[in-house]
Amino acid sequence: MPAPRGRAGDNPGPPKAGVAAIAVAAAAMLCCIAAPLLAGALGGLALGSVFGVGAGVLAISLLLAFIVVRLLRRRADRAQSGGRA
């Protein structure tokens, strides 16, 4: 004997447990996707800032070395010419 059917207005619609399961699965997927992306982005920023600071220090050091060498050469030239430049 078939199961009794309810009245026409008693249709419960789609099961709510299925919607909740899909929402939980979507949240889990977003967390599992977002965590490595955020970690990679933050790691990339940290690495970029370290390299950026290192490059800045190197550039300033080279600039200062260039200035010191020019000043030393200029003083050496003045000393050889007897103080007249």
Backbone as ProteinMPNN parsed JSONL, in Angstrom:
{"seq_chain_A": "MPAPRGRAGDNPGPPKAGVAAIAVAAAAMLCCIAAPLLAGALGGLALGSVFGVGAGVLAISLLLAFIVVRLLRRRADRAQSGGRA", "coords_chain_A": {"N_chain_A": [[0.843, -1.155, 0.0], [0.653, 2.204, -0.878], [2.36, 5.053, 0.588], [0.58, 7.346, 2.656], [-0.655, 10.28, 1.238], [-0.286, 13.761, 1.75], [-2.381, 16.692, 2.155], [-2.913, 19.106, -0.461], [-1.68, 21.543, 0.24], [0.24, 20.821, 2.046], [2.856, 20.406, 1.263], [6.167, 20.118, 2.059], [8.388, 21.193, 0.833], [11.842, 21.605, -0.294], [14.314, 19.673, 1.468], [15.561, 21.078, 4.479], [17.907, 20.393, 5.704], [19.624, 19.666, 3.68], [20.232, 22.118, 2.467], [21.554, 23.384, 4.56], [23.737, 21.702, 4.802], [25.017, 22.152, 2.382], [25.68, 24.852, 2.724], [27.472, 24.674, 4.871], [29.466, 23.142, 3.669], [30.266, 24.907, 1.656], [31.276, 27.02, 3.201], [33.413, 25.708, 4.434], [34.975, 25.114, 2.221], [35.633, 27.716, 1.361], [37.117, 28.599, 3.558], [39.249, 26.804, 3.5], [40.364, 27.438, 1.094], [40.888, 30.169, 1.313], [42.655, 30.467, 3.503], [45.313, 29.402, 2.798], [45.804, 31.168, 0.652], [45.778, 33.705, 1.881], [47.882, 33.355, 3.682], [49.985, 32.965, 1.902], [49.952, 35.439, 0.575], [50.515, 37.239, 2.674], [53.013, 36.253, 3.412], [54.39, 36.748, 1.055], [54.285, 39.545, 1.013], [55.773, 40.117, 3.303], [58.253, 39.044, 2.608], [58.777, 40.58, 0.35], [58.964, 43.104, 1.541], [61.234, 42.773, 3.102], [63.173, 42.32, 1.126], [62.879, 44.743, -0.198], [63.677, 46.636, 1.744], [66.285, 45.776, 2.071], [67.289, 46.273, -0.495], [67.034, 49.037, -0.548], [68.82, 49.805, 1.493], [71.18, 48.877, 0.35], [71.297, 50.518, -1.948], [71.531, 53.079, -0.792], [73.963, 52.737, 0.524], [75.718, 52.345, -1.649], [75.451, 54.829, -2.907], [76.463, 56.561, -0.922], [79.099, 55.576, -0.812], [79.967, 56.269, -3.376], [79.864, 59.065, -3.208], [81.76, 59.533, -1.178], [84.1, 58.557, -2.394], [84.339, 60.354, -4.533], [84.746, 62.764, -3.116], [87.17, 62.193, -1.81], [88.865, 61.885, -4.013], [88.739, 64.458, -5.063], [89.907, 65.938, -2.991], [92.454, 64.813, -3.04], [93.322, 65.619, -5.558], [93.412, 68.4, -5.152], [95.418, 68.557, -3.253], [97.618, 67.724, -4.719], [97.831, 69.739, -6.584], [98.641, 71.862, -5.14], [96.822, 73.108, -3.499], [95.319, 74.781, -5.043], [92.416, 74.943, -6.87]], "CA_chain_A": [[0.0, 0.0, 0.0], [1.475, 3.404, -0.939], [2.305, 5.927, 1.761], [-0.496, 8.325, 2.505], [-0.254, 11.591, 0.729], [-0.921, 14.852, 2.474], [-3.206, 17.577, 1.357], [-2.178, 19.853, -1.478], [-0.92, 22.621, 0.868], [1.183, 20.262, 3.021], [4.152, 20.123, 0.636], [7.177, 20.783, 2.888], [9.447, 21.799, 0.024], [13.116, 20.878, -0.244], [14.756, 19.46, 2.856], [16.421, 22.146, 4.969], [19.207, 19.822, 6.066], [20.452, 19.702, 2.479], [20.686, 23.501, 2.289], [22.538, 23.636, 5.618], [24.946, 20.946, 4.465], [25.678, 22.862, 1.28], [26.26, 26.072, 3.294], [28.647, 24.28, 5.648], [30.5, 22.726, 2.714], [30.775, 26.102, 0.991], [32.106, 27.738, 4.171], [34.648, 24.942, 4.607], [35.795, 25.303, 1.023], [36.168, 29.068, 1.372], [38.169, 28.67, 4.581], [40.408, 26.027, 3.051], [40.968, 28.145, -0.038], [41.338, 31.5, 1.723], [43.777, 30.425, 4.45], [46.604, 29.369, 2.104], [45.984, 32.377, -0.146], [46.161, 34.791, 2.778], [49.227, 33.079, 4.189], [50.915, 33.241, 0.809], [50.004, 36.88, 0.329], [51.245, 37.87, 3.774], [54.413, 35.849, 3.296], [54.96, 37.485, -0.074], [54.483, 40.937, 1.43], [56.891, 40.164, 4.247], [59.48, 38.804, 1.842], [58.985, 41.768, -0.479], [59.431, 44.227, 2.36], [62.629, 42.495, 3.479], [64.004, 42.586, -0.053], [62.81, 46.169, -0.476], [64.539, 47.329, 2.699], [67.659, 45.413, 1.723], [67.677, 46.996, -1.712], [67.186, 50.439, -0.172], [70.08, 49.93, 2.227], [72.256, 48.708, -0.633], [71.353, 51.709, -2.793], [72.081, 54.185, -0.002], [75.383, 52.448, 0.755], [76.441, 52.616, -2.891], [75.449, 56.274, -3.115], [77.427, 57.146, 0.019], [80.442, 55.194, -1.245], [80.269, 57.081, -4.547], [80.126, 60.428, -2.751], [83.033, 59.539, -0.447], [85.193, 58.393, -3.368], [84.497, 61.627, -5.257], [85.346, 63.746, -2.216], [88.571, 61.836, -1.6], [89.603, 62.196, -5.241], [88.814, 65.909, -5.18], [90.912, 66.389, -2.029], [93.764, 64.365, -3.523], [93.676, 66.497, -6.68], [93.757, 69.704, -4.594], [96.694, 68.422, -2.56], [98.66, 67.617, -5.744], [97.979, 71.014, -7.305], [99.108, 72.89, -4.229], [95.716, 73.801, -2.858], [94.548, 75.574, -6.006], [91.529, 74.085, -7.651]], "C_chain_A": [[0.907, 1.241, 0.0], [1.305, 4.246, 0.331], [1.225, 6.965, 1.572], [0.055, 9.679, 2.077], [-0.992, 12.66, 1.504], [-1.795, 15.676, 1.565], [-2.339, 18.397, 0.416], [-1.309, 20.939, -0.854], [0.14, 22.121, 1.838], [2.556, 19.961, 2.437], [5.256, 20.844, 1.417], [8.286, 21.459, 2.095], [10.75, 21.014, 0.155], [13.573, 20.713, 1.208], [15.756, 20.533, 3.286], [17.799, 21.626, 5.362], [20.142, 19.841, 4.866], [21.025, 21.086, 2.231], [21.758, 23.826, 3.322], [23.837, 22.909, 5.308], [25.72, 21.627, 3.341], [26.336, 24.135, 1.801], [27.52, 25.75, 4.094], [29.78, 23.871, 4.714], [31.099, 23.938, 2.0], [31.675, 26.899, 1.933], [33.432, 27.02, 4.372], [35.565, 25.122, 3.4], [36.415, 26.694, 0.999], [37.286, 29.205, 2.401], [39.427, 27.952, 4.106], [41.104, 26.682, 1.86], [41.584, 29.463, 0.423], [42.559, 31.458, 2.629], [45.129, 30.333, 3.732], [46.853, 30.611, 1.248], [46.422, 33.55, 0.72], [47.569, 34.579, 3.319], [50.27, 33.357, 3.118], [51.061, 34.721, 0.528], [50.786, 37.588, 1.423], [52.72, 37.506, 3.741], [55.105, 36.577, 2.159], [55.207, 38.939, 0.268], [55.669, 41.059, 2.374], [58.214, 39.986, 3.511], [59.799, 40.006, 0.959], [59.485, 42.953, 0.327], [60.868, 44.016, 2.802], [63.549, 42.796, 2.301], [64.008, 44.077, -0.385], [63.697, 46.969, 0.453], [65.995, 47.022, 2.392], [68.149, 46.154, 0.491], [67.874, 48.482, -1.415], [68.49, 50.689, 0.569], [71.261, 49.811, 1.275], [72.394, 49.961, -1.504], [71.943, 52.899, -2.042], [73.569, 53.979, 0.25], [76.216, 52.748, -0.489], [76.515, 54.117, -3.174], [76.46, 56.956, -2.189], [78.867, 56.805, -0.371], [80.873, 56.034, -2.45], [80.629, 58.51, -4.14], [81.472, 60.512, -2.035], [84.212, 59.426, -1.41], [85.414, 59.692, -4.135], [85.154, 62.692, -4.383], [86.821, 63.458, -1.986], [89.41, 62.155, -2.839], [89.782, 63.705, -5.397], [89.868, 66.474, -4.217], [92.309, 66.003, -2.482], [94.224, 65.256, -4.678], [94.095, 67.88, -6.181], [95.13, 69.654, -3.926], [97.834, 68.369, -3.574], [98.867, 68.955, -6.447], [98.381, 72.156, -6.371], [97.997, 73.69, -3.6], [94.913, 74.677, -3.774], [93.682, 74.645, -6.823], [90.762, 74.885, -8.666]], "O_chain_A": [[1.837, 1.317, 0.803], [0.296, 4.177, 1.033], [0.979, 7.417, 0.454], [1.11, 10.123, 2.53], [-2.157, 12.501, 1.868], [-1.933, 15.399, 0.373], [-1.113, 18.356, 0.526], [-0.249, 21.23, -1.408], [0.875, 22.93, 2.404], [3.355, 19.297, 3.098], [5.277, 22.074, 1.435], [9.054, 22.235, 2.663], [10.755, 19.889, 0.656], [13.244, 21.532, 2.066], [16.684, 20.857, 2.546], [18.766, 22.387, 5.342], [21.349, 20.017, 5.035], [22.18, 21.216, 1.828], [22.758, 24.469, 3.002], [24.92, 23.449, 5.53], [26.95, 21.664, 3.364], [27.439, 24.472, 1.37], [28.518, 26.466, 4.005], [30.935, 24.222, 4.953], [32.307, 23.987, 1.766], [32.719, 27.4, 1.516], [34.474, 27.668, 4.471], [36.78, 25.263, 3.544], [37.589, 26.844, 0.658], [38.295, 29.861, 2.137], [40.539, 28.446, 4.292], [42.302, 26.491, 1.654], [42.672, 29.833, -0.02], [43.421, 32.332, 2.532], [46.021, 31.126, 4.035], [47.994, 31.058, 1.13], [47.322, 34.302, 0.348], [48.356, 35.522, 3.402], [51.324, 33.926, 3.405], [52.163, 35.206, 0.273], [51.625, 38.442, 1.136], [53.579, 38.346, 4.009], [56.263, 36.976, 2.279], [56.22, 39.511, -0.136], [56.471, 41.986, 2.262], [59.179, 40.705, 3.772], [60.959, 40.402, 0.837], [60.328, 43.719, -0.14], [61.641, 44.971, 2.871], [64.58, 43.448, 2.461], [65.032, 44.614, -0.808], [64.396, 47.881, 0.012], [66.845, 47.911, 2.447], [69.292, 46.609, 0.443], [68.775, 49.113, -1.967], [69.183, 51.671, 0.303], [72.231, 50.561, 1.384], [73.511, 50.408, -1.763], [72.759, 53.641, -2.59], [74.349, 54.93, 0.197], [77.293, 53.337, -0.393], [77.545, 54.611, -3.635], [77.219, 57.823, -2.621], [79.754, 57.653, -0.269], [82.025, 56.461, -2.527], [81.58, 59.092, -4.662], [82.238, 61.45, -2.257], [85.213, 60.126, -1.253], [86.557, 60.088, -4.362], [86.016, 63.437, -4.849], [87.637, 64.379, -1.969], [90.536, 62.639, -2.722], [90.843, 64.172, -5.81], [90.627, 67.374, -4.578], [93.25, 66.782, -2.324], [95.401, 65.605, -4.757], [95.028, 68.474, -6.721], [95.91, 70.601, -4.026], [98.908, 68.912, -3.318], [99.984, 69.263, -6.862], [98.447, 73.307, -6.801], [98.205, 74.837, -3.206], [93.921, 75.268, -3.348], [94.167, 73.672, -7.4], [89.963, 74.325, -9.417]]}, "name": "protein", "num_of_chains": 1, "seq": "MPAPRGRAGDNPGPPKAGVAAIAVAAAAMLCCIAAPLLAGALGGLALGSVFGVGAGVLAISLLLAFIVVRLLRRRADRAQSGGRA"}
